[in-house]
């Protein structure tokens, strides 16, 4: 049986992405990508929906 979330630990990924988005030492492009992933994680959005948001 395949799980739709592929076994991703929500709490771990949320804290990791939030830390990456908040980090000033990371390049802006990386922080933008992490922001899209954070929106996807929190809202269950598709990539295109998260990019538009």
N, CA and C atoms as an extended XYZ file, in Angstrom:
159
Properties=species:S:1:pos:R:3:atomname:S:1:resname:S:1:resid:I:1 pbc="F F F"
N         0.848       -1.189        0.000 N   UNK     1
C         0.000        0.000        0.000 CA  UNK     1
C         0.890        1.249        0.000 C   UNK     1
N         0.603        2.186       -0.876 N   UNK     2
C         1.361        3.421       -0.987 CA  UNK     2
C         0.615        4.537       -0.274 C   UNK     2
N         1.340        5.234        0.578 N   UNK     3
C         0.751        6.381        1.266 CA  UNK     3
C         0.921        7.621        0.408 C   UNK     3
N        -0.071        8.486        0.415 N   UNK     4
C        -0.014        9.688       -0.413 CA  UNK     4
C         1.075       10.640        0.056 C   UNK     4
N         1.408       10.637        1.346 N   UNK     5
C         2.410       11.567        1.855 CA  UNK     5
C         3.817       10.982        1.890 C   UNK     5
N         3.959        9.751        1.439 N   UNK     6
C         5.253        9.076        1.367 CA  UNK     6
C         5.959        9.009        2.722 C   UNK     6
N         5.185        9.068        3.800 N   UNK     7
C         5.749        8.927        5.135 CA  UNK     7
C         6.496       10.151        5.641 C   UNK     7
N         6.207       11.329        5.098 N   UNK     8
C         6.876       12.557        5.519 CA  UNK     8
C         6.430       12.927        6.930 C   UNK     8
N         7.397       13.196        7.793 N   UNK     9
C         7.097       13.630        9.156 CA  UNK     9
C         6.770       15.126        9.116 C   UNK     9
N         5.499       15.459        9.313 N   UNK    10
C         5.025       16.841        9.179 CA  UNK    10
C         5.773       17.792       10.100 C   UNK    10
N         5.880       17.465       11.367 N   UNK    11
C         6.510       18.370       12.344 CA  UNK    11
C         7.968       18.637       11.992 C   UNK    11
N         8.685       17.588       11.595 N   UNK    12
C        10.096       17.747       11.243 CA  UNK    12
C        10.255       18.634       10.007 C   UNK    12
N         9.493       18.336        8.952 N   UNK    13
C         9.602       19.105        7.717 CA  UNK    13
C         9.156       20.553        7.909 C   UNK    13
N         8.113       20.754        8.703 N   UNK    14
C         7.633       22.113        8.960 CA  UNK    14
C         8.718       22.938        9.649 C   UNK    14
N         9.330       22.392       10.693 N   UNK    15
C        10.366       23.135       11.407 CA  UNK    15
C        11.597       23.356       10.529 C   UNK    15
N        11.960       22.367        9.720 N   UNK    16
C        13.112       22.509        8.826 CA  UNK    16
C        12.876       23.603        7.787 C   UNK    16
N        11.724       23.575        7.135 N   UNK    17
C        11.425       24.572        6.111 CA  UNK    17
C        11.275       25.969        6.708 C   UNK    17
N        10.656       26.067        7.862 N   UNK    18
C        10.496       27.363        8.520 CA  UNK    18
C        11.860       27.952        8.887 C   UNK    18
N        12.748       27.105        9.375 N   UNK    19
C        14.100       27.551        9.720 CA  UNK    19
C        14.848       28.004        8.455 C   UNK    19
N        14.689       27.260        7.364 N   UNK    20
C        15.370       27.617        6.119 CA  UNK    20
C        14.843       28.929        5.540 C   UNK    20
N        13.545       29.140        5.611 N   UNK    21
C        12.957       30.376        5.085 CA  UNK    21
C        13.413       31.578        5.911 C   UNK    21
N        13.576       31.398        7.200 N   UNK    22
C        13.949       32.491        8.098 CA  UNK    22
C        15.442       32.807        8.086 C   UNK    22
N        16.243       31.916        7.553 N   UNK    23
C        17.697       32.065        7.584 CA  UNK    23
C        18.167       33.115        6.586 C   UNK    23
N        18.863       34.122        7.086 N   UNK    24
C        19.409       35.172        6.215 CA  UNK    24
C        20.671       34.709        5.498 C   UNK    24
N        21.292       33.645        5.985 N   UNK    25
C        22.545       33.181        5.384 CA  UNK    25
C        22.307       32.353        4.116 C   UNK    25
N        21.069       31.915        3.889 N   UNK    26
C        20.757       31.131        2.687 CA  UNK    26
C        20.464       32.078        1.523 C   UNK    26
N        20.824       31.672        0.313 N   UNK    27
C        20.527       32.510       -0.863 CA  UNK    27
C        19.014       32.730       -1.021 C   UNK    27
N        18.670       33.862       -1.591 N   UNK    28
C        17.258       34.222       -1.763 CA  UNK    28
C        16.516       33.181       -2.590 C   UNK    28
N        17.136       32.675       -3.638 N   UNK    29
C        16.489       31.685       -4.497 CA  UNK    29
C        16.131       30.431       -3.700 C   UNK    29
N        17.017       29.975       -2.837 N   UNK    30
C        16.750       28.797       -2.003 CA  UNK    30
C        15.611       29.066       -1.025 C   UNK    30
N        15.584       30.271       -0.457 N   UNK    31
C        14.502       30.620        0.468 CA  UNK    31
C        13.160       30.675       -0.250 C   UNK    31
N        13.154       31.110       -1.510 N   UNK    32
C        11.913       31.128       -2.295 CA  UNK    32
C        11.407       29.719       -2.545 C   UNK    32
N        12.315       28.815       -2.916 N   UNK    33
C        11.931       27.421       -3.127 CA  UNK    33
C        11.382       26.813       -1.839 C   UNK    33
N        12.049       27.098       -0.720 N   UNK    34
C        11.585       26.576        0.567 CA  UNK    34
C        10.222       27.149        0.936 C   UNK    34
N         9.959       28.396        0.552 N   UNK    35
C         8.645       29.004        0.816 CA  UNK    35
C         7.541       28.270        0.065 C   UNK    35
N         7.818       27.915       -1.185 N   UNK    36
C         6.840       27.171       -1.979 CA  UNK    36
C         6.581       25.815       -1.332 C   UNK    36
N         7.641       25.132       -0.905 N   UNK    37
C         7.480       23.837       -0.248 CA  UNK    37
C         6.707       23.961        1.056 C   UNK    37
N         6.942       25.040        1.797 N   UNK    38
C         6.228       25.269        3.051 CA  UNK    38
C         4.739       25.478        2.803 C   UNK    38
N         4.404       26.234        1.765 N   UNK    39
C         2.998       26.438        1.405 CA  UNK    39
C         2.355       25.115        1.018 C   UNK    39
N         3.075       24.307        0.249 N   UNK    40
C         2.551       22.996       -0.135 CA  UNK    40
C         2.301       22.126        1.084 C   UNK    40
N         3.251       22.111        1.998 N   UNK    41
C         3.128       21.275        3.188 CA  UNK    41
C         1.950       21.703        4.051 C   UNK    41
N         1.817       22.990        4.278 N   UNK    42
C         0.766       23.491        5.164 CA  UNK    42
C        -0.631       23.371        4.557 C   UNK    42
N        -0.747       23.583        3.238 N   UNK    43
C        -2.064       23.647        2.609 CA  UNK    43
C        -2.413       22.432        1.764 C   UNK    43
N        -1.457       21.550        1.553 N   UNK    44
C        -1.698       20.414        0.684 CA  UNK    44
C        -1.892       20.855       -0.755 C   UNK    44
N        -1.232       21.936       -1.136 N   UNK    45
C        -1.402       22.509       -2.465 CA  UNK    45
C        -0.525       21.805       -3.499 C   UNK    45
N        -0.959       21.903       -4.739 N   UNK    46
C        -0.119       21.454       -5.848 CA  UNK    46
C         0.987       22.486       -6.048 C   UNK    46
N         2.011       22.116       -6.812 N   UNK    47
C         3.122       23.033       -7.036 CA  UNK    47
C         2.640       24.331       -7.674 C   UNK    47
N         1.827       24.229       -8.711 N   UNK    48
C         1.355       25.428       -9.406 CA  UNK    48
C         0.529       26.329       -8.472 C   UNK    48
N        -0.261       25.728       -7.616 N   UNK    49
C        -1.064       26.514       -6.656 CA  UNK    49
C        -0.172       27.192       -5.634 C   UNK    49
N         0.848       26.496       -5.167 N   UNK    50
C         1.761       27.074       -4.187 CA  UNK    50
C         2.581       28.208       -4.789 C   UNK    50
N         2.992       28.067       -6.051 N   UNK    51
C         3.745       29.124       -6.713 CA  UNK    51
C         2.892       30.366       -6.865 C   UNK    51
N         1.628       30.196       -7.269 N   UNK    52
C         0.728       31.341       -7.392 CA  UNK    52
C         0.501       32.032       -6.050 C   UNK    52
N         0.428       31.276       -4.983 N   UNK    53
C         0.214       31.844       -3.653 CA  UNK    53
C         1.401       32.673       -3.245 C   UNK    53
